[in-house]
Amino acid sequence: MRVASLETLFCDAGWRPWIFLKATADDGTVGWAEITDSHGSPRGLAGIVEDLAPLIVGRDPRPVEAIYWDLYRATRQSPGSVIAKALAGIENALLDLKAKALGVPVYELFGGPTRDSIPMYWSHCGTTRARAWEATGTPKLGSYEDVTALGREVVEQGFAAFKTNVVVPGEEPRVLMPGFNEGGGTLQAAEIADALVRLLEAFEEGTGGAARPIVDLNFNLEPEGCVRVARVLEPFDLLWLEVDLFDPGALAHVRHVAPMPVCSGENLYGSRDFRPYLEAGGMDVASVDVIWNGFHQAKKIADLAETFEVNCAPHNYYSHLATFISAQWCAAIPNARILEYDVDDVPWRDELVTATPEISAGDLRIPSRPGWGVELDEDVLRAHAWPAP
């Protein structure tokens, strides 16, 4: 078996493109990966894959680790970000090829499954209905009564947890993201805290306390503001507070002061990035993006986190392909906590794949077919071209 070609494919998923990597072998076998990058450089990712393709095409795809380190050495002076995402996509596509050649799921290459299912939480709950309700064909979050109704949906669908952002419903609903220059760049922590209290009160009325909230603060506050919000949200029994900070000591301060567990790490790449945060005691839960790190590299992060007695949760807000990849990663590690999953998404999401996640009572059954256990339908992908013609 040899790699015949590498291609980067895009489709328009409403509020962002989904980006896929297709590795085709000379026997016609296809290995798939997702490399979606909604806040960076989508076209840049394609360029990196094109630049690296000569190092891969013509090679046997099965010594995946050797190929990964060849690519790492070739890009050593530009670590992280879109380079890391491209390397991760190549690694994942080659793992799909290798597992298919052996007729086994990818997790069998890493010691076999530690579990046959994983609990899930409803991610961007309310967020999507505020910023992308037209693209997803879901109800607009027009009032706090709509938030309460959404809380009832969470429980009715069997989810024991859900994650939201700083969402303000209304005729023109908003997601406040001052750290990303969206929704008010001059907002203060008190305003964010007030918005979150009102939002969580409405959710609590709908869930009746049967589903625990997660609040994602992203990069929107400095440590002082994170602590203020954390203290205000103590009565809501958060599963965790999600915080992104670039300084391990600052994150450790938030974690040690916050009255609830703290999760972080979705923007970190590789064990080297995670190590100082773990050494500082900066997180109760490590959020690991398997799509941006690569399956094997993400497993190394989980192994490192386990030595610090820290659980892991995949950062996963992509297509079904990414959910299959993240689910298999959860099966390959002993310290998986829960799997992120976007319930609200473009209405044709199921049509893009040959299999959809098997979800029952808020749990996902780990896929057991060879490779990732799913293929993409390229006709559907082309029907939703990005950028639109």
Steps between C-alpha positions, in 0.01 A plus 500: 500500500623847405348847533393613152359845586403744773208738448339770712122528457272778626127530553282782632368402844302818560699717738838341410650269238560137578842398370594141423819325400480205259795262471460255211717188478612335179253214561209747512458500880416843640605633840299791637570773752339828597714811540231767546645838602222751547697780669834491320598445139291240313681562171830499684434145616452386141826668405691323776363161394602575142850601614543183709351256249838426330626362833212250510384408150668179384565376855348208686244671729519238775809620695293798612723609787810513279315711245367731772853569630631560150228764460568641847870541422416664166283761676690528829556876466126568461344302785134497598192663349417412139823301460400274790149465359633394161736243656213371713279457195768310313561275801129425537449427129795259501369328814167450322686341205706274727203380706298429186790300357498290818119484517481646852378822666776754565481448877622141448836649392531651851417212733135441424191663654482594867123551470212435260322833553568854620263757652445818297406858571303735275749765390432859389159456658326829426815638339414354160139617524628853566770530234409247228133408536427583136783282368407207722123527457449501877275733702641845569586571861266795512423512873586347836185291463673347197800420721271324747344299216847405379583378850201267480632370166835418659335279761251345258786391274677331790799731549622533857711807419510790254743779416419859419685828446417859595169510315242780506168403336281756327365617167864521393659239728867544581795291611733729693860428398706809586821296495435432132393858423138388477197604700654793685874538541466725805281271712591466866491184712195626691298527178605151391417361844155661496428361152605150603293502820187592309577239232565218748189586702294450184678173418451375856127565476488283189729216613364486854855430609510173303786618277811675627627811320846569365592862432772575247672835557753444219756785487246763598627593848823547689555288816340764727183497291497119479513477879217752537280307259590168663390624844173637367419170325564279804128438572444340157704181568707521182654180369794726427596855403694513174777760490770577243810684622851508356681498835504172699540680833205728429280202414616320813395804706150490348474127560607527864256783574200391292234307694447257211732285285690677222550360150752636249735406219298502177751742342813309605706278270691194609633379833753785516220758505297311760787414736548845664125531563488156660812570705344825624181319602304715256215268403266242644405385149724521193314597184689328218421561135563168325442662161763769556755278679467169318374179660834359616635837615171559688537160666846606620337808656243278674777271626684804639182634659437163665832528685363821655165330584322722246208387286463598133208611285523542122450845353256408224273742313535371147337252261404141579840383374670688782255354751590148384871583534455653846284208615770252403754709692275480806503122456881489482568686827408416862437857613225621263243709688226589248468578127400837356231488231314771307135399472402808297670511161434527128196286405694295243774390742378138509502481119873575485601171660434128449425448871380725779586487871298242695363702792270369771404679822785745456767231447688433177580142404864470394520418126645156424532491121847514338684831498292781645187303412363763263556638149409834340255538211689727262188576295338655808824681580514652151133599520595732789813654355709751695540771407160502333520531121 
